[in-house]
Amino acid sequence: MATLESKKQTVQEIADHLKESQTTIVVDYRGLDVAEVTELRKSLREAGVEYKVYKNTLARRALQDTDLQELEESLVGPTAIAFSKDDVVAPAKILHNFSKDHKALEIKGGAIEGKIATVDQIKELASLPDYEGLLSMLLSVLQAPMRNFAYVTKAIAEQKEENGEEE
């Protein structure tokens, strides 16, 4: 009876993570050694991403309470799930980059903002810049008009100086 209650709690935990998460990514970690899994977990934890291994039967049962039943196809073999409540890009970027260096890690599928995502969509998401990169791009765009105005003003001043004109 205690194990049944424990399983129910685990199913509820998975369902809650699925509902609250901005990004959920399902991976096959078969073939990674302990040191590699530890390295991956550390990277994900530092980015605020929760990474857990669940029994596929419990994860399937949890999917029934969500709009993500299509993820069930990904729940075959050794499976770990990464959940991110805050950062949409972080789990995709970390897992994709890690899978480049460690061929044993395979991204099986996932969900982005409540919609099922293919492996290609997850890889595309991973190629986006992170928050700091986007902020840097925005600041650059915002500074461009002032920078261009300064260049034009300087060019006009230099041209007048060359022509011997005074202001």
Residue, then its C-alpha position, 0 to 999 in steps of 0.5 A: m500500500a505504501t508503494l502505491e501511495s509513493k507511485k501516486q505522489t510521483v505521478q502527481e509530481i511529474a504532472d505538476h512539473l509538466k504543467e508548470s514547465q516552460t520547456t520539457i525535454v525527454v532524453d535517452y541517457r543510455g551510455l553515459d558514465v557516472a562522471e558524464v551524468t554528474e557533469l550534465r546534472k551540474s550544468l542543468r542545475e546551475a541553469g535552474v533546470e530540474y533533471k530527473v529519471y522517472k519510470n516510463t509507466l509513471a511518466r505515461r500516467a502523468l501525461q494523461d493529466t496534461d495536454l502533452q499525451e503525444l510525448e508518450e512516444s518518447l517514453v521508451g527505454p532509459t529516459a530522463i526528463a528536464f523541466s525548466k519553469d523560467d528559462v525556455v532556451a536553457p534546457a534545449k541549449i545545454l542538452h543539445n550542446f552536451s549531446k554534441d560532445h557526448k554522442a550517447l545522449e539523445i534528445k527524444g522529444g519535448a514540449i515548449e510552452g505547452k506544445i509538443a516539439t520535435v527534435d529539430q524544433i528543440k535543436e532550433l531553440a538551442s541555437l537561439p541566444d540566451y537572455e544576455g545575448l538577446l539583451s546585448m542585441l537589443l541594446s545594440v539596436l537601440q544604440a544604433p540611431m544615436r551612433n549613426f547620428a554621431y557619425v553623421t554629425k562628425a562627418i559634417a563637422e570634418q567636411k566643414e573643417e576641410n572646406g575652411e568654413e566656420e560654424 
